[in-house]
Amino acid sequence: MKVKVDVKKCVGHARCAASAPEVYELDDNGFNVTAEKQIHRGQEEKARRGARACPERIIAIEEE
């Protein structure tokens, strides 16, 4: 599984990281900087939860 974030559209709600801090990284201002990340086994549901928490819907999950 892979996570892709359109980081240019992030407005800094930080809900993704609040839901899954192990998956989503924020900068000092609370904006997502995780453009693309391979998800480790056992973190799949956390990655999905973080994606669902994003009000802008800028996080895509790619199942492999």
N, CA and C of each residue as an Amber inpcrd file, in Angstrom:
protein
   192
   0.8390000  -1.1660000   0.0000000   0.0000000   0.0000000   0.0000000
   0.8880000   1.2360000   0.0000000   0.4060000   2.2770000  -0.7000000
   1.1370000   3.5270000  -0.7870000   0.1590000   4.6790000  -0.5300000
   0.6470000   5.7140000   0.1360000  -0.1280000   6.9200000   0.3870000
   0.4520000   8.0310000  -0.4680000  -0.4240000   8.7710000  -1.1340000
   0.0020000   9.9400000  -1.9030000  -0.8320000  11.1300000  -1.4310000
  -0.1420000  12.2210000  -1.1380000  -0.7910000  13.4320000  -0.6430000
  -0.4740000  14.5810000  -1.5930000  -1.4990000  15.3100000  -1.9920000
  -1.2940000  16.5140000  -2.7840000  -0.9510000  17.6300000  -1.8010000
   0.3090000  17.6780000  -1.4050000   0.7430000  18.5730000  -0.3220000
   0.5240000  20.0540000  -0.6480000   0.4670000  20.4120000  -1.9130000
   0.2270000  21.8080000  -2.2900000  -1.1830000  22.2610000  -1.9290000
  -2.0990000  21.3160000  -1.7890000  -3.4880000  21.6520000  -1.4570000
  -3.7870000  21.5380000   0.0380000  -2.8000000  21.1470000   0.8230000
  -2.9960000  21.0040000   2.2660000  -3.1970000  22.3920000   2.8820000
  -4.2310000  22.5280000   3.7160000  -4.5040000  23.8050000   4.3820000
  -4.1790000  23.7540000   5.8710000  -3.6350000  22.6530000   6.3410000
  -3.1020000  22.5870000   7.6930000  -4.0630000  22.2220000   8.8060000
  -5.1210000  21.4860000   8.5000000  -6.0170000  21.0350000   9.5700000
  -5.3350000  20.0360000  10.4950000  -4.3820000  19.2770000   9.9690000
  -3.5900000  18.2940000  10.7130000  -4.4030000  17.1180000  11.2350000
  -5.5590000  16.8900000  10.6800000  -6.3930000  15.7610000  11.1160000
  -5.7890000  14.4200000  10.7180000  -5.0680000  14.3950000   9.6070000
  -4.4310000  13.1460000   9.1720000  -3.4240000  12.6900000  10.2220000
  -2.5710000  13.6130000  10.6530000  -1.5420000  13.2730000  11.6360000
  -2.1350000  13.0150000  13.0130000  -3.2330000  13.6760000  13.3290000
  -3.8930000  13.4060000  14.6090000  -4.4410000  11.9820000  14.6280000
  -4.8870000  11.5090000  13.4680000  -5.4210000  10.1500000  13.3560000
  -4.3360000   9.0930000  13.2050000  -3.2450000   9.4530000  12.5550000
  -2.1770000   8.4860000  12.2710000  -0.8140000   9.1700000  12.2600000
  -0.2990000   9.5570000  13.4160000   0.9920000  10.2600000  13.4570000
   2.1680000   9.4230000  12.9580000   2.0160000   8.0950000  12.9630000
   3.0900000   7.2290000  12.4680000   3.1880000   7.2550000  10.9550000
   2.1240000   7.7160000  10.3010000   2.0540000   7.6800000   8.8450000
   2.2890000   9.0580000   8.2320000   1.6330000  10.0800000   8.7810000
   1.6520000  11.4140000   8.1810000   2.5590000  12.3580000   8.9560000
   3.4390000  13.0210000   8.2290000   4.3910000  13.9540000   8.8380000
   3.9660000  15.3810000   8.5150000   4.0360000  16.2380000   9.5140000
   3.6840000  17.6440000   9.3410000   4.9200000  18.5250000   9.5060000
   4.8670000  19.6990000   8.8810000   5.9420000  20.6610000   9.1050000
   5.6400000  21.4530000  10.3800000   6.4510000  22.4330000  10.6860000
   6.2920000  23.2080000  11.9150000   5.0080000  24.0270000  11.9470000
   4.3950000  24.2380000  10.7930000   3.1570000  25.0090000  10.7100000
   1.9170000  24.1270000  10.6240000   2.0950000  22.8100000  10.7010000
   0.9660000  21.8870000  10.6780000   0.5230000  21.4310000   9.3070000
   1.3370000  21.6830000   8.2880000   1.0020000  21.2540000   6.9360000
   1.6310000  19.8910000   6.6400000   0.8900000  19.0550000   5.9400000
   1.3530000  17.7210000   5.5940000   2.5200000  17.8170000   4.6040000
   3.5920000  17.1010000   4.8830000   4.7550000  17.0700000   3.9900000
   5.0110000  15.6600000   3.4510000   4.0430000  14.7780000   3.6270000
   4.1680000  13.3890000   3.1860000   3.6370000  13.2710000   1.7640000
   4.4390000  13.6310000   0.7820000   3.9820000  13.5940000  -0.6080000
   3.6770000  12.1660000  -1.0540000   4.5430000  11.2370000  -0.6700000
   4.3550000   9.8340000  -1.0360000   5.0610000   8.9680000  -0.0100000
   4.4020000   7.9000000   0.3930000   4.9990000   7.0370000   1.4060000
   4.5020000   5.6090000   1.2450000   5.4370000   4.6870000   1.2990000
   5.1060000   3.2670000   1.3300000   4.6820000   2.9320000   2.7580000
   3.5500000   2.2800000   2.9010000   3.0030000   1.9670000   4.2150000
   3.4560000   0.5750000   4.6420000   3.9580000   0.4950000   5.8530000
   4.4300000  -0.7800000   6.3860000   3.2630000  -1.6510000   6.8320000
   3.4900000  -2.9210000   6.8000000   2.4800000  -3.8910000   7.2410000
   2.0610000  -3.5450000   8.6710000   0.7650000  -3.5460000   8.9050000
   0.2230000  -3.2350000  10.2090000  -0.2060000  -1.7820000  10.3600000
   0.1800000  -0.9250000   9.4030000  -0.2000000   0.4880000   9.4660000
  -1.2710000   0.8510000   8.4330000  -1.7640000  -0.1500000   7.7270000
  -2.7160000   0.1200000   6.6450000  -3.9820000   0.8320000   7.1360000
  -4.5690000   0.3350000   8.2020000  -5.8120000   0.9280000   8.6990000
  -5.5650000   2.3380000   9.2280000  -4.4280000   2.5810000   9.8400000
  -4.0940000   3.9280000  10.3080000  -3.9720000   4.8850000   9.1250000
  -3.3480000   4.4370000   8.0480000  -3.2150000   5.2700000   6.8490000
  -4.5810000   5.6040000   6.2740000  -5.4680000   4.6240000   6.2210000
  -6.8260000   4.8590000   5.7250000  -7.5860000   5.8260000   6.6300000
  -7.4440000   5.6530000   7.9330000  -8.1240000   6.5270000   8.8960000
  -7.6600000   7.9770000   8.7110000  -6.3750000   8.1780000   8.5420000
  -5.8510000   9.5210000   8.3100000  -6.3630000  10.1210000   7.0130000
  -6.4540000   9.3110000   5.9720000  -6.9730000   9.7970000   4.6910000
  -8.4390000  10.2010000   4.8180000  -9.2190000   9.4100000   5.5280000
 -10.6430000   9.7340000   5.7240000 -10.8220000  10.9970000   6.5560000
  -9.8750000  11.3010000   7.4230000  -9.9760000  12.4630000   8.3000000
  -9.7020000  13.7800000   7.5710000  -9.1230000  13.7230000   6.4000000
  -8.7600000  14.9390000   5.6660000 -10.0090000  15.5950000   5.0640000
 -10.3530000  16.8130000   5.5110000 -11.5420000  17.4730000   4.9640000
 -11.3880000  17.8880000   3.4990000 -10.1570000  18.0740000   3.0310000
  -9.9300000  18.4590000   1.6340000  -9.9010000  17.2640000   0.6900000
  -9.8110000  16.0530000   1.2470000  -9.7500000  14.8150000   0.4490000
  -8.5800000  14.8350000  -0.5330000  -7.4100000  15.2170000  -0.0250000
  -6.2170000  15.3080000  -0.8750000  -5.2830000  14.1180000  -0.6760000
  -5.7290000  13.1270000   0.0980000  -4.9040000  11.9540000   0.3710000
  -5.4770000  10.7630000  -0.3810000  -4.6390000  10.1490000  -1.2030000
  -5.0440000   8.9740000  -1.9680000  -4.3170000   7.7520000  -1.4340000
  -5.0500000   6.6550000  -1.3330000  -4.4830000   5.3740000  -0.9280000
  -4.4140000   4.4900000  -2.1640000  -3.2400000   3.9680000  -2.4500000
  -3.0570000   3.0440000  -3.5710000  -2.7870000   1.6560000  -3.0130000
  -3.7220000   0.7670000  -3.2600000  -3.5580000  -0.6320000  -2.8450000
  -2.6590000  -1.3050000  -3.8740000  -1.7350000  -2.1210000  -3.4030000
  -0.8220000  -2.7820000  -4.3410000  -1.0790000  -4.2630000  -4.4080000
